[in-house]
Amino acid sequence: MMRSLLLLLARPWRRPMSALSVTRHRFRVMPWDCDLNVHLTNGRYPQWLDLARTEFFLRIGAGPLFVRFGWRSVLASQTLTFVREIKPLAAVDVESRVLHWDKKYFYMEHRFLVDGRLHAKALARIAMLKGGKVRSFGALQQAIARYQQLPGMEQPETPVAPLEVLAKIELLGAKRLAEEEREARHAARPQG
């Protein structure tokens, strides 16, 4: 709660930036962020990623659209890869950037850095919703441009992600399809 309040007090919405820019959010590992192994507990990473994404949306100018016009973001899936532990009191920079988007999802990479050294990575698949329907990330960008009254601002081209990232994106899609098929088979079983 305190970190969310500090984020809002920092006023990250004051200068809208491009959705393709890298955003950085700094955290300090406090003793209560650690587990019995005396390093950053695994449960804290997703919480910090939620804050980093909130800052991203505020920085690109989407805050008013969320509050006034019913836009929402929904985390569809997220994978974390741990490289090395993060010790207490370390200053952690979470760098976030949009890698790719399609009609349904956009994909963000988050990197946890301590003194410029990679300690963990995350790949998040996020859907944008408005009026109960999935909207593209490009539609959000166009809505931001209209709200900010930025004439002539065109939707940037979808970035071409590196092959490694595209493979992970494909894997996330295959996993989702397998889950949907399993749910359909379960629903088709006779109840009794």
N, C-alpha and C positions, 0 to 999 in steps of 0.2 A: 504494500500500500504506500509506504513512504517513498519508494523509488518511483511509483507512478505519479505521485504528487510532485516530486522534484522534476520529473520529466515535463509536466505541464507548466510548472513555474519557470522552466528554462525557455519557454516560448519558442519551440522549434518550428512553429508555423509562420514566423514573421517574414521569412524570405523563401517563397516557394522555389523549389529546384526541380531539375529534370528527373523524371522517374528512372532514368538510366544512370544517374549518378550513384557513386558509392556513398552510403551513409555510415557514420561511425558513432557508436555509443560506448561510453566508458563506464565500467563497473569496478568496484573494489570488492574483493573477496573478504567478507567479514567472518568472524569466528562462527556465527550462526549459519553461515552458508556452507560449512564444512561437515563432513561425516566422520565416523570413527577412524577412518584412514588419514585424517587430518589433511584432506584436500577438498576442493570444490565438489559437493555432492552431485550426483548425476541428475537429481530432480531439479536442481537450480537452472541447468542449461535451458530447458524449455521455457521456464519463467522469464529468463533474460531475453530469449528470442521473441517472446510476446511483446516485451517492452521495446525491443529493437524494431520490430515491425510497426508498432504503434508510432514510434518516432518517425519511421520511414513515411507512413501515411500522412502524418502531420507536416513533414518537410516538403512533400510534393503538393501540398495544398488540398488534400482530401478530407481534412477534419470537418469543415463546414458541410460537405456532402454527406458525411456520416451522421452528423447531428441534425441537419435540417431536411435532408432529402432522402433518407432511408437507405443509403448505401451501407453495405456490410461486407466484411471480409471473413471468410471461413477457412480455417486450416484443414485441408483435406488429408494431408499426410506429411510426415517429416521424418527424415532419417538423420541420425547423428553418428559421426565417426570420431572416436576419441583417439588422439595421437599421443598426448602426454598429460600428466596431471597438472592441476593448477593449485598452487599452494595458498595458504591463508595470507591475507593482506596484499596479494598481488593485484596490480592494476590490469584489468582485462579490457581490451578493445574488441568490440564485436563489430566487424565490418559486414555490411549487408549490401547485396546488389541483385538486381533483376537479371536473370540469365536468359529467359525465354518466355514466350506466352503463346497460347493458341486460343481457340474460340471459347474454351471452358476454363482453363487454369492459367496461372502464371507461376513461374518457378523462381525462387530466391535462393541464393547461396549466402550462408552466414559463416564467417570465419572468426574463431576465438583466438586472439593474439595477445601474447604477453611479451613485452619488449620486442615487438615485431616478429616474434617466433610463433608459428602455428601450433596450437594445442588441441583444437577440435574444429570440425567442420559440420555444417548441417545443410541439407537440401530440403526446402519446404515447397509443397505444392498447395497453392492457395486459390480459392474461387472467390469471385466478387459477386455479390447478390444485390439486387434492387427490386423492390416490389415482389419479393419471393421467387424471382427468376435469376438464373445464372447469367451474368453479363461478362463480356470480355474485359481484360485489363485495358485494352485500347479504348473501349467505351468509357471506362472510368477516366482515362486521360483526357478524352474529348469533353467529358462533363466538367472536369477541373478547368480546362481552358475556357469553356463557356462561362463558368462561375467567376473565374478570375478576370474575365473579359480580356483575354489575350488574343486579339485578332490575328488570323493567319497562322495560328499555332496548329501545326499538323501533327497527327499521331505519328510518333517515331516508328521506324520500321522495327519489326520483331528482331531482336538481336539473335545472331547465330551462335548458339552455345557450342563449346568444345565437345568433341566426340564423347569424352568421358561423361560429361553431364547429360548429353542426349541419351546415352546408354542407361544412365540412372533414371532419367525421365521415362524411358521406355519400360524399364523394370517396374517403376511405380505404377504405370498404366496396366501392365500385365498382372501385377498383384491385385489391383482394383478389379479387373475383369474376373480373376479367379475367385475373389470374394463374392462378387455378384452372382457368379455361376453356383457357388456353394449355397448361397442364400436361396436362389431359385430352386435348387434341388431339395433343400430343406423345406421350403414352402410347398413343394409339390408332393411331399410324402403324405400318405393318408394319416389322418389324426385318429388315434384310437387307443 
